[in-house]
Amino acid sequence: MRAGKLKIGRVVLIPMTDADHIKAFRLFELSRAESVGRDFQLEAWEKEHLQECAECRGVVEVFARQFKGRLLVVPDRDSPPTASQRFNVGDQVKVISPGDQNGKRGVVTKVVEPKTGDFVYRYGVHFLDGGSASFFGFEIDLNP
């Protein structure tokens, strides 16, 4: 059962269920390892949970799409982190993150540069069927 939705400005956040989920960084590392053909060992309870939990599998799928067809670049520890803009205003996009908006198509109407030190761009998207929302770059993809 989902907890209530949290609305912050025009962004609606839908929290994961109250179940004991696998930590996102573990799912990220699993996806990254699989993308380069390396082995990544999950704990026994994590393996069992991943087989039964659609939410965690969805998170793995989102991470996996980020690595698919991309050269993995490991940042240099001595250089400052950088952000790269993936989309431009006017780009046709599709929501790829799990949730109610998955599969919705729209147009990027706003690009918000990272200013909080997290090096993550945000994108305002107006949906073709009306309404709009904000997304991180990994939550949307170019609409083929």
Buried (B, 14 or more C-beta within 10 A) or exposed (E): EEEEEEEEEEEBEEEBEEEEBBEEEBBBBBBBBBBEEEEEEBEEEBEEBBEEBEBBBBBBBBBBBBBEEEEEEEEEEEEEEEEEEBBEEEBBBBBBBBBEBEEBBBBBEEBEEBEEEEEEBBBBBEBEEEEEBBBEBBBBBEEE
